[in-house]
Amino acid sequence: MNGPNKEMSESNKEQHESRQVSQPISRFPVPPLGELPADIRERIEAVHEKAGFIPNVFLALAHRPDEFRAFFAYHDALMEKPGNLSLAEREMIVVATSAANQCQYCVIAHGAILRIRAKNPLVADQVALNYRKADISARQKAMLGFALKVTQQAYAIGEEDFATLAAHGFSEEDMWDIVSITAFFGMSNRLANVANMRANDEFYMLGR
């Protein structure tokens, strides 16, 4: 038993390494870590130490240092802040709207983060496919319905939409957060799609 299992493990490892080599993470240049500005390299190394791998978005955006800094500063301001929206709910918004924008990278990567933050191995798939059928609260469904309207019909947002959110306990600050997260990841989705950004294999099983 040990012999074949070991051979299979080595074969899987070789296939993984081959896949990583043959599939570029972006159609745009990806600079070597050693050539990056010190602050960007330090951030990437810190993420690597914490996660055990480097999410490809960090590498794919690193060839434009000023934009890298601005992107992740705004990302952190939206996604890591305390508030009435939980960290998991912020990730729900990303997953639902990224699915609507058909952004494979963001659905896979943020789906993994959502599973971890929600401590629920099922929720990301449910939210990505149809949040209305997901095992989430009525409050969260109202939040995602609003976010998807911002994604698809921002021009049609009116006071009745804000009233619906208010009825579920969302404050004006919460509403701004929902809009901002949706808008920011609308940009991110488009960058990732046009760059053909590839999600790390590691994301697929996180939080399962």
Buried (B, 14 or more C-beta within 10 A) or exposed (E): EEEEEEEEEEEEEEEEEEEEEEEBBBEBEBEEBEEBEEEBBEBBEEBBEEBEEBBBBBBBBBBBBEEBBEBBEBBEEBBEEEEEBEBBBBBBBBBBBBBBBEBBBBBBBBBBBBBBBBEBEEBBBBBBEEBEEBEBEEBBBBBBBBBBBBBEEEEEEEEEBBEBBBEBEBEEEBBEBBBBBBBBBBEBBEBBBEBBBBBBEBBEEBBE
